[in-house]
Amino acid sequence: MIETLVTILNRRQHGFDVVIHTNEHGPAHVHVFRGGNKLKAELQPVRIVYNQGFNGRERRRIRAFLEEYQAFLLQE
């Protein structure tokens, strides 16, 4: 099976990349990247599963962003 990475929202728009791997299993989740930092968050409800490098302020910003775009991301 070929895995496809789909960058849903990119850094130019929001300061980080939000990526969905099309062949990953549930629950619905996204991966967030910027520089060497990465984070995985489930979408229903929005919950950070793991974080590597984002500080507390950045995590709060990412969580708020994911909550704002939750319906869109679940659709994708």
C-alpha positions, 0 to 999 in steps of 0.5 A: 500500500502506498502512503500519501502525505497530504499537507492540509494547511501550510506554514505560510498560512498559519505558522506550521504544517498540518499533515494527514497520512492517508493510510493511517488508522483511527482515531482521526488525527493530524501531525503538526510540524514546524522546524524540527518540532512535531506534534500529533493530535487527535481530532475528536475531541482535540487532544495532544497525543505527543509533542516533541519540541513545541513549548506550552504557548505553541501547544495552546496555539496549535490546540486552539487552531485545531479546535477552530478547524476541527470540522474541516480537518475531520472532513479531510 
